[in-house]
């Protein structure tokens, strides 16, 4: 699934520019009619500037100029109606309104140009982000996968959180990680970690060696880019998961990352007890542990980053992930992601303080059982 940016609620369809054009035109008509019927000493003509001032919010410079011209024409009409255009008051009002209309048209033109530039930047950014974070396959090996990405920054679809999946000799390997920081500044380190995983995940090496390779990449990257005052500031948590096609187990190596949740039929949620090593880039050369747990057909493994469990509601309470997912253990990966997206955003008031990523890995096929140690 492609990364998705969450919102608190779907946006309502916005009226078209043609429909909204009725508002400034109606204002000009109403102000003109009321001014004509008002007492002689009451002048509403200056209020005509409201119409062209509103127009740039939904239309371009040409439409704004047309509305402005209509407002000036209405001002001239009022001047003729109230004793002619030769009075100083009417001349000043017409000149002032004309100047304001010209400035409004210029503002509208600059605004449209800025919007076009921003649209091009967003297009390039989205393309770069899609290249970085490849969509996870819906089916791979003996599992079905669904993912969810909620970026904390409005202009980003991804940030410091990351995930990837790969096939390796009859098994599926999944990475989920969290680079220090959030939003666009963290994308460089996320790209490095994803590239190192994609290059090494296919090799016939244990997860512990794969973790050591990722650790080496982050350490080398930090050594090349860090200034003396930034030493130790570049690191990432990561969880590596391996799911064999024909064994009812899952193997994990944690580098300072939150443990996953195992969802079993019957609303059963458990958290495997891992032996985590320090985050990647903190202590190079540290030994990584390999933990193995039961993973039966029908089970779902929920991987997540700390942005999920650290999301707070208006009272400052953290999101109770384990309690919430207990009600959805019987749902498939897609439905589970749908429920979590809606529930998490509702809990956080529609906006997260940190990037959040989740992956649901559901075992679908029967496997050959063997004796194993948890």
C-alpha positions as MATLAB code, in Angstrom:
seq = 'XXXXXXXXXXXXXXXXXXXXXXXXXXXXXXXXXXXXXXXXXXXXXXXXXXXXXXXXXXXXXXXXXXXXXXXXXXXXXXXXXXXXXXXXXXXXXXXXXXXXXXXXXXXXXXXXXXXXXXXXXXXXXXXXXXXXXXXXXXXXXXXXXXXXXXXXXXXXXXXXXXXXXXXXXXXXXXXXXXXXXXXXXXXXXXXXXXXXXXXXXXXXXXXXXXXXXXXXXXXXXXXXXXXXXXXXXXXXXXXXXXXXXXXXXXXXXXXXXXXXXXXXXXXXXXXXXXXXXXXXXXXXXXXXXXXXXXXXXXXXXXXXXXXXXXXXXXXXXXXXXXXXXXXXXXXXXXXXXXXXXXXXXXXXXXXXXXXXXXXXXXXXXXXXXXXXXX';
ca = [
       0.000    0.000    0.000;
       1.188    3.480   -0.709;
       1.919    5.793    2.192;
      -1.091    7.853    3.145;
      -1.400   11.155    4.881;
      -4.117   11.240    7.527;
      -6.720   13.889    8.163;
      -9.151   14.252   11.008;
     -12.195   14.249    8.773;
     -12.842   14.249    5.021;
     -13.012   17.661    3.433;
     -16.386   18.804    2.211;
     -16.639   19.643   -1.499;
     -15.864   23.341   -2.029;
     -18.231   25.315   -4.273;
     -16.909   26.119   -7.733;
     -15.500   29.552   -8.618;
     -18.538   30.293  -10.773;
     -20.889   29.616   -7.893;
     -18.831   31.759   -5.531;
     -18.783   34.589   -8.080;
     -22.421   35.201   -7.219;
     -21.373   36.567   -3.804;
     -19.321   39.643   -4.897;
     -21.728   40.439   -7.723;
     -24.672   40.239   -5.333;
     -22.811   42.492   -2.880;
     -22.342   45.136   -5.568;
     -26.011   45.008   -6.480;
     -27.206   45.115   -2.863;
     -24.849   47.962   -1.877;
     -25.900   49.979   -4.942;
     -29.618   49.504   -4.336;
     -29.368   50.253   -0.599;
     -27.237   53.341   -1.257;
     -29.813   54.682   -3.727;
     -32.614   54.266   -1.169;
     -30.612   55.539    1.813;
     -30.902   59.111    3.134;
     -28.942   61.714    1.195;
     -26.280   62.075    3.891;
     -25.578   58.305    4.034;
     -22.963   57.046    1.513;
     -22.407   53.298    1.144;
     -20.331   53.522   -2.033;
     -16.964   52.923   -0.242;
     -18.283   49.510    0.820;
     -18.131   48.410   -2.828;
     -14.438   47.594   -2.309;
     -15.511   44.495   -0.362;
     -16.547   42.721   -3.581;
     -13.177   42.821   -5.425;
     -11.372   42.186   -2.129;
     -13.220   38.872   -1.703;
     -12.737   37.659   -5.262;
      -9.015   36.627   -5.122;
      -9.872   34.027   -2.473;
     -11.498   31.841   -5.145;
     -10.714   33.342   -8.575;
      -7.814   34.635  -10.630;
      -6.743   38.144  -11.629;
      -9.026   38.355  -14.684;
     -12.157   37.611  -12.694;
     -10.973   39.954   -9.961;
     -10.462   42.708  -12.527;
     -13.953   42.113  -13.938;
     -15.551   42.347  -10.492;
     -13.456   45.412   -9.732;
     -14.567   47.080  -12.960;
     -18.181   46.338  -12.050;
     -17.637   47.898   -8.611;
     -16.117   51.050  -10.160;
     -19.012   51.242  -12.609;
     -21.450   50.991   -9.712;
     -19.572   53.796   -7.929;
     -19.804   55.980  -11.034;
     -23.516   55.203  -11.306;
     -24.036   56.232   -7.674;
     -22.104   59.426   -8.305;
     -24.378   60.327  -11.203;
     -27.466   59.418   -9.172;
     -26.405   61.580   -6.204;
     -25.796   64.835   -8.012;
     -23.170   64.257  -10.684;
     -19.518   63.271  -10.924;
     -18.181   66.778  -10.461;
     -18.287   66.747   -6.669;
     -14.990   66.267   -4.856;
     -16.426   63.492   -2.684;
     -17.470   61.318   -5.618;
     -14.232   61.906   -7.509;
     -12.158   60.869   -4.470;
     -14.312   57.763   -3.931;
     -13.978   56.688   -7.571;
     -10.204   57.225   -7.653;
      -9.709   55.445   -4.320;
     -11.821   52.479   -5.388;
      -9.954   52.261   -8.716;
      -6.564   52.224   -6.957;
      -7.734   49.540   -4.533;
      -9.062   47.414   -7.392;
      -5.710   47.650   -9.221;
      -3.845   46.610   -6.060;
      -6.255   43.718   -5.531;
      -5.714   42.498   -9.095;
      -1.941   42.645   -8.619;
      -2.277   40.704   -5.376;
      -4.410   38.102   -7.131;
      -1.815   37.694   -9.892;
       1.012   37.250   -7.371;
      -1.101   34.791   -5.397;
      -1.823   32.671   -8.458;
       1.858   32.641   -9.374;
       2.782   31.560   -5.855;
       0.193   28.789   -5.922;
       1.550   27.507   -9.239;
       5.095   27.427   -7.826;
       3.911   25.633   -4.699;
       2.009   23.082   -6.798;
       5.172   22.299   -8.788;
       7.221   21.926   -5.603;
       4.618   19.598   -4.111;
       4.568   17.498   -7.265;
       8.341   17.058   -7.186;
       8.297   16.333   -3.437;
       5.569   13.722   -3.780;
       7.448   12.024   -6.626;
      10.652   11.937   -4.549;
       8.793   10.585   -1.533;
       7.158    7.830   -3.579;
      10.561    6.814   -4.929;
      11.922    6.677   -1.389;
       9.037    4.818    0.248;
       8.002    2.064   -2.121;
       4.459    0.761   -1.639;
       4.430   -2.523    0.247;
       2.981   -5.511   -1.652;
      -0.466   -6.592   -0.492;
       0.643  -10.230   -0.628;
       4.155  -11.553   -0.278;
       5.166  -15.063    0.655;
       2.788  -16.520    3.232;
       1.503  -13.174    4.489;
      -0.803  -10.316    3.604;
       0.440   -6.805    4.398;
      -1.252   -3.459    4.869;
       0.459   -0.243    5.930;
      -0.445    3.212    7.154;
       1.652    6.368    7.285;
       0.505    9.530    9.059;
       2.931   12.411    8.576;
       3.121   15.137   11.203;
       3.991   17.866    8.680;
       1.257   19.033    6.316;
       3.554   19.406    3.312;
       5.056   15.911    3.648;
       3.687   12.468    2.904;
       6.562   10.849    4.735;
       9.163   11.922    7.258;
      11.440   10.171    9.715;
       9.437    6.942    9.984;
      10.066    4.229    7.417;
       9.222    0.678    6.430;
      10.077   -1.860    3.743;
       9.605   -5.533    2.913;
      11.632   -8.042    0.898;
      11.769  -11.740    0.013;
      14.714  -13.877    1.076;
      14.976  -17.660    0.552;
      11.449  -18.742    1.394;
      10.874  -16.012    3.964;
       9.586  -12.456    4.183;
      11.688   -9.794    5.831;
      10.134   -6.579    7.090;
      11.801   -3.434    8.402;
      10.124   -0.671   10.373;
      12.175    2.185   11.742;
      12.132    5.670   13.164;
      14.873    8.159   12.397;
      15.489   10.907   14.945;
      13.505   13.995   14.019;
      10.422   14.333   11.852;
       9.230   15.616    8.515;
      11.424   16.529    5.556;
      14.720   17.045    7.494;
      14.735   13.354    8.464;
      14.159   12.020    4.948;
      17.897   11.833    4.126;
      18.635    9.405    6.940;
      15.466    7.453    6.218;
      16.590    7.064    2.597;
      19.985    5.786    3.724;
      18.456    3.188    6.043;
      15.942    2.005    3.440;
      18.658    1.724    0.790;
      20.878   -0.310    3.080;
      18.012   -2.665    3.947;
      16.974   -3.195    0.319;
      20.550   -3.924   -0.637;
      21.180   -6.396    2.196;
      17.811   -7.997    2.986;
      18.071  -10.493    0.108;
      21.377  -11.914    1.290;
      21.465  -15.211    3.190;
      22.518  -13.723    6.490;
      20.748  -13.836    9.873;
      18.772  -10.846   11.062;
      21.524  -10.091   13.566;
      24.052   -9.605   10.769;
      21.547   -7.546    8.800;
      21.101   -5.305   11.847;
      24.888   -4.923   12.109;
      25.012   -3.862    8.444;
      22.360   -1.209    8.997;
      24.166   -0.026   12.107;
      27.382    0.351   10.127;
      25.602    2.400    7.444;
      24.087    4.822    9.957;
      27.384    5.160   11.845;
      29.339    5.894    8.657;
      26.722    8.387    7.491;
      26.840   10.213   10.830;
      30.649   10.300   10.824;
      30.706   11.903    7.370;
      28.055   14.558    8.024;
      28.047   15.350   11.738;
      29.730   18.457   13.035;
      31.489   18.157   16.425;
      28.573   19.725   18.290;
      26.145   17.291   16.608;
      28.005   14.103   17.533;
      25.603   11.409   18.650;
      22.550   13.222   17.325;
      21.985   10.951   14.313;
      20.452    7.607   15.167;
      17.448    5.471   14.338;
      15.411    2.789   16.037;
      14.582   -0.247   13.934;
      12.805   -3.577   14.152;
      13.694   -6.381   11.761;
      11.168   -9.192   11.322;
      11.549  -12.459    9.413;
       8.576  -14.726    8.667;
       9.408  -18.115    7.118;
       6.902  -19.474    4.597;
       6.788  -22.989    6.079;
       7.347  -22.514    9.809;
       4.736  -21.164   12.281;
       7.211  -18.688   13.765;
       8.493  -15.179   13.398;
      12.030  -14.044   14.175;
      12.858  -10.521   15.318;
      15.849   -8.332   16.016;
      15.169   -5.045   17.763;
      17.405   -1.989   17.747;
      15.763    0.163   20.386;
      12.370   -0.033   18.682;
       8.986   -0.571   20.381;
       7.981   -4.262   20.416;
       5.172   -5.285   18.053;
       1.763   -6.556   19.069;
       0.590  -10.065   18.201;
      -3.127  -10.164   17.423;
      -4.732  -13.597   17.633;
      -8.344  -14.642   16.988;
     -10.666  -14.143   19.955;
      -9.554  -10.577   20.790;
      -6.203  -11.770   22.173;
      -3.375   -9.212   22.066;
       0.109   -9.970   23.370;
       3.423   -8.111   23.232;
       6.458  -10.353   22.590;
       9.275   -9.832   25.076;
      12.293   -8.764   23.037;
      15.932   -8.240   23.926;
      16.570   -4.906   22.230;
      19.993   -3.556   21.365;
      20.688    0.215   21.351;
      19.349    2.235   18.388;
      21.337    2.173   15.168;
      24.199    4.670   15.194;
      24.491    4.887   18.979;
      27.020    2.162   19.769;
      28.682    0.537   16.780;
      29.736   -3.084   17.170;
      27.143   -4.011   19.775;
      25.739   -7.551   19.626;
      22.162   -7.972   18.454;
      19.835  -10.655   19.796;
      17.573  -12.882   17.700;
      14.166  -13.599   19.276;
      11.762  -16.228   17.968;
       8.016  -16.462   18.657;
       4.996  -18.422   17.511;
       3.150  -16.978   14.519;
       0.229  -19.189   13.505;
      -2.100  -18.925   10.498;
      -4.772  -16.336   11.328;
      -2.420  -14.307   13.541;
      -1.562  -10.700   12.740;
       1.645   -8.963   13.700;
       1.208   -5.212   14.205;
       4.402   -3.176   13.837;
       4.373    0.507   14.724;
       6.549    3.510   15.550;
       6.472    5.496   18.769;
       4.475    8.272   17.109;
       1.459    5.983   17.459;
       1.634    5.197   21.177;
       2.840    8.715   22.046;
      -0.103   10.462   20.389;
      -1.965   12.418   23.073;
      -5.564   13.469   23.407;
      -6.764   16.833   24.725;
      -6.163   15.651   28.295;
      -2.595   14.578   27.575;
      -3.314   10.837   27.657;
      -1.320    8.537   25.372;
      -3.040    6.440   22.726;
      -3.817    2.980   24.236;
      -2.882    0.950   21.172;
      -3.108   -2.541   22.721;
      -6.544   -1.855   24.214;
      -7.919   -0.378   21.001;
      -6.728   -3.103   18.619;
      -8.192   -5.852   20.834;
     -11.596   -5.166   19.307;
     -10.305   -5.651   15.746;
      -8.238   -8.850   16.014;
     -10.612  -10.651   13.658;
     -10.301   -8.047   10.881;
      -7.980   -8.304    7.915;
      -4.946   -6.027    7.483;
      -6.761   -3.455    5.318;
      -9.704   -3.154    7.694;
      -7.353   -2.966   10.686;
      -5.466   -0.042    9.138;
      -8.749    1.702    8.376;
      -9.914    1.382   11.976;
      -6.581    2.512   13.408;
      -6.323    5.536   11.128;
      -9.754    6.790   12.098;
      -9.366    5.993   15.800;
      -5.855    7.404   16.166;
      -6.698   10.700   14.481;
      -9.871   11.020   16.536;
      -7.834   10.456   19.707;
      -5.246   13.101   18.711;
      -7.802   15.682   17.615;
      -7.019   15.283   13.926;
      -3.307   16.157   14.063;
      -0.318   14.177   15.295;
       2.697   15.681   17.008;
       5.067   13.162   15.411;
       5.173   10.965   12.327;
       3.437    7.626   12.814;
       3.710    4.405   10.819;
       1.974    1.045   11.192;
       2.244   -2.283    9.366;
      -0.140   -5.205    9.753;
       1.359   -8.565    8.714;
      -1.233  -11.350    8.570;
      -0.279  -15.010    8.087;
      -2.686  -16.621    5.664;
      -1.378  -20.045    4.670;
      -1.029  -23.241    6.677;
       2.513  -24.084    7.688;
       4.359  -27.192    8.819;
       4.607  -27.193   12.604;
       7.815  -27.830   14.439;
       9.003  -27.639   18.005;
      10.415  -24.187   18.794;
      11.347  -22.014   21.744;
       9.689  -18.645   22.448;
];
